[in-house]
Amino acid sequence: MAVYTPVSEQQAQALLDRLGLGQLHQLSGIGAGIENSNFFVDCTAGRVVLTLFERLGPDQLPFYLGLMQHLARKGLPVPAPRPDAQGDILFEVAGKPAAVVSCLRGGHQLSPNTFHCEQLGRTLAQMHEAVVDFPLTQPNLRGLTWWQATVPALLPLLSAEAATLLADELAFQTELAASPAFAQLPRGAIHADLFRDNAMFEGLPGRERLCGVFDFYFAGTDTFLFDLAVCLNDWAIDLATGRLIDERATALVQAYESVRPLTAAEHRLLPALLRAAALRFWISRLNDWYRPRDAQLLKPHDPTHFERVLVERRANPWHALKDLSQ
């Protein structure tokens, strides 16, 4: 959510007029994140979020916006795209595809405990249950095909040790994805990027309620287990070491299973998908670090964090069912 494309007040007002949201009071860029240009828009109707899509095109965006609309209609706490009088939710601003969505209340919980992990686990499972009748499909654009295309350009830029690790893990995940066991995994539309800074909580300290999940612009059709692994690798870890904190991880998975029990295949492959989730974000952070794009507000994330996470997942596989780890 860096700002790559500036938006003038006149351009913002023109879109507000089309959406019937009243007069513009303030337009401010959002500096967090790295993919799109995002703005808080304060207007007569309240605060909304304007997103200009820097990489995604009109062929891809109906999936993301349609998924958000679908989940919102199912009662999930996600930003709802604002339609115009004709029902359109995809527009053009400053020459870029754009959308306006509702602004969530609350704040981030950047130091989650088991209480927050339980809420996240239940909400994630509810999202997976809700997409069973979502009609659109789209590949995970940051999935295996992208890893295979991106890694060769990164290998010459890394130390010999890091390059060996990256190539070895990619080979492992390529083999896994072709296996019969992987083919058994349930799948559907997933968020694929549900880090702790993509969720909102509100309420008194110690009694916070998960009130929002946002930033669906890495969503795609993939395994539900990969989505769960992404969450575990962020919500349930010690950030300094990358180690999974068993109490938090167990709480998250048990809460998830209270809504959608994992299959036997999912339990068996969870350690491998935790590695896959670490690899995905290590590759993307390496790519942003060594092959950056210009932006007015951009702070690439440190890629060594997910290198540590991957090393830890390979060394210490984690099973939600403890008898599988024996």
Buried (B, 14 or more C-beta within 10 A) or exposed (E): BBBBBEBEEEBBBBBBEBBEBEEBEEBEBBBEBBBBBBBBBBBEBEBBBBBBBBEBEEEBBBBBBBBBBBBBEBEBBBBBBBBBEEEEBBBEBEEBBBBBBBBBEBEBBEEBBBBBBBBBBBBBBBBBBBBEEBEBEBBBBBBBEBBEEBBEEBBEEBEEEBBEBBBEBBEBBEEBBEEEEBEBBBBBBBBBBBBBBBBBBBEEEEEBEBBBBBBBBBBBBBBBBBBBBBBBBBBBBEEEEBBBBEEBBBBBBBBBBEBBEBBEBBBBBBBBBBBBBBBBBBBBBBBBBBEEEEBEBBEBBEBBBBBBBBBBBBEEBBBBEEEEEE
